[in-house]
Amino acid sequence: MKNELIIKDLHINVEGKEIVKGLNLEMNEGEIVALMGPNGSGKSSLANVIMGNPRYQVTKGKILYKGKNILELKVDERAKLGLFLSFQYPQEIPGVTLSNFLRTAYNSLNENKISLLDFKKLLEEKMSLLKMDKSFMSRYLNEGFSGGEKKRAEILQLAVLNPQLAILDETDSGADIDSLKTIANGINSLKTKEKSFLLITHYNRILRYIKPDRVYVMVNGKIVDEGSSKLADEIEEKGYKKYIF
């Protein structure tokens, strides 16, 4: 079964209000797909539902990944299936070092547990890719991190955990230009024929460094347009005016 994501007629409620209103979206194996749209269009709600956040209620529709309706799976089961979500606002976890957090997550997803020494080598390799100082290994997760450092830490998780479908929610938010380039280079280096990325953003900044295979435009809870990477350039120039009535 290919690693395809198929979303059919999805409706999502948050606190009694319908946020996503019959969304249809497909991703093929190995694709980089950008989901663009203005703030409040429902993009982050979609990301949270894909990963199983209980705050979001699905009232209708299906999300199929590898042929399975993942709405029937628990969060950890979705992660073991190969799904990963990089948060728009990464949480600080005092008392838990970045290294311990990632090793625990790695071992929870893999039957063959990794030794402390082997994991240290793996982590150092991935940190070098993202130009992260080794001192971050012993720092508490996201505590005192700048916006760009938090985003690099999220991409480090992606690099270490090696999911097959990564959903990156506003990865460009809060990152300066140097951090953004490093993050983009990291994502580009991780792409394979089997690995897919869903980049959620409301403007074109990160797409200058990561070329998507397709672009979806989401407005008011629905997909209103689809096209090539040229569509992202058009939105950068003209905004979302033609989609908002």
N, C-alpha and C positions, 0 to 999 in steps of 0.2 A: 504493500500500500504506500503510494507516494505521500510525501508530507504536505498535503494540500489543506488550506484553510478555506472553508466555504461557510458563509453566513447567509442565512435565508430568512427574510421577513422578520427581522429581530425588533422586538419592542421592549423597551426598558423603562421602568418606573423608579424614581427616587423620591422617597417620602411622599408617595401618592401622586407625584407629578410625572407625566410621561416625558422622557428626555430623548429617547431614541424611538423613531416612529416608522418602523417597517424598513429597516436597513438591509441592503443586499451587498455583499462584498466577497470577492474571491482572490486568493493568492495561490500561485503555483509554487512548487518546490524550487528553491534556489533563487527566488525573486527578491528584489528590494522594492517595496511598495510604500509610497508616501500617502498618508491620509492627512489632507490639509483642510482647514476651515477656520472661521473666526472663533474667538473665545465664546464659550457657551453653546457650541453647536452639538455637543455630545460625544466628542472624540475620546476624552478621558473616561467617560462613563462606559464606552465600548471596551476600552482597554481593561478596566476593572472587572467587567463582566466576563471577558475571556479568561481571566485568571481566577474568577470565582469569589470576588468580594461580596460578602453576604448583604452589604448595605444596598446593593442594587438588585432589583427584582425584575426578572424576565417574565413578561406576561404572555409573550407569543414568540415563536420562531425557533430556529436551531442554529447551533454553531458546531460544524463538523470539522474535526482534525484527524487525519489518518483514518478517515472513515467512521470515527466515533463521535457521537453527540457528547461533547465535553461538558455540557450543562448538567449531565448526569454524574459527573466525576467530582470528587473532592479536590481541594486546592493542591494537596501534595501529589495526588494522582495525575493532575494536569502537568505539574512540574516534571514528574517522572516520564510523562509522555513526550516531553521535550519542549515545553512552553516556558517562557521567561518574560517577566515584565520589569522594565527599568522605570522607576517612579519619577513623576514630575517633581515631587518634593520629597527627596530621600529622608528617612527618619534617622535621628541620632539615637544610638543605643549605648549609653554610658556603661562602663564596666565590661564590655565585650569588645575585644580587639578585632581589628579587621581580619587578621590572620586566622584567629579562632573561629570567627563567624563563617568565613569562607570554607575552612576545612570541615566544619560541621555540616554545612550545606552540601559540599562535595560528597561527603561520605553518605549522606542521607539519600542522594540520588544515584549512587553507584554501589552495586553489589560487592565489588572488590574494593575494600577499604584501602586508602592510601596512607603510607607511613608518614610520620612527621617530617622526616628528612626529604622524602620524595615530594611531599607537598610544598615544602619550603623552596625547592628547586623550581617547581611548577609556578609558584607564586612570583618568584623573582623574575622568571622569564616573561611572564605576562605584565608585570609592573614595568619592566624595561621597555616593552612594547608601547606602553602608555606614558613613558617618561615620568614615572612616579618614584619618588625617593623611597628607599627601603625602610626608612623610619616609619612610614605609614603602616607597616605590618603590625607594629606594636601599639598603634594609636587606637583609641576607642572609636567604633564605627561612626563616622560622620561627625563626631564631636569636635567642634572648633574648625571644621573644614570650611573652606570658602565654597561659593557656588560651583566654580569650575572643578574644585577638588572632589566635591560630592559626585559630580557627573562622571569624573574619571573613575571614582570608586565603583560606580554603578557599571561602567563598561568593563572594569576589572572583573567584577562578578560575572559578567557575560563571558569574558574570555576564559575564566577558570571553570565555570560550570558547563560551558560548551553546549547550550541548548540548540535545538533544531529550528525553532521559531522564536525569535526575539521581538518583543513589542517594546519600542522605545518611545516613551511618552514625554514629549517636550525636552528631549535630551539637550537641545540648544539653549534652553532657558537658564539664565544665570551664569553662562559660561563666557569667558572673554575669548577674543579671537584666537589666541594661542592655544587655549584649552580646547576650543572648538575644532581646530585643525588636528590636534592630537587625538581627540575623540573620534573624529571622522576617519583618520588614518587607521586607528585601531579597528573600527567597524569594517572598513574596506579590506583590511588584512584578514579578518575572520570569515569573510564571505566564502562559501564553497557552493558547489552545485546542489548540495543537499540542504544547505542552511538558508533560511529566509529571514527577512527583516521587515517589520512594519514600523515605519517612522511616522510618528504623530507630531504634527507641528502646525502652527498657524501662519508661519511665514517662511521664506525661501532660504534663510541663512545657511542652515546645515546642508541644504541640497546643492549648494555651490561646490561642496566637497564630496558629496555622496550622490552619485547619479542614480535616481530610481528607474526601474524598468517601467513602472506605471504610477500614475498619480490619480487618487480619488479626491474629490472635493465633497465635504460634508457640511451642510447648512441646515440648521433647525431640525436635527435628528435624522436626516436622510442624506443619501448620496445623490448629489445633483449634477455631477459631471465626472468624466473619466477621460484620461488621455495619457500622452507620453510625458517625458520630463519637460517638454516645451510648455505644457500647461502650467507647471510651477513657475516658469519664467513669466508667463502672461499674468499670473496672479500677483507676482512681485511687482509688476509694472502697473497693473490696473486695480488690484485689490479684489474684493468680493462683491462689489456693487451690483454686478449683473445677476448675481444669485439671490440678492436680498430685495424683497418687495415690500 
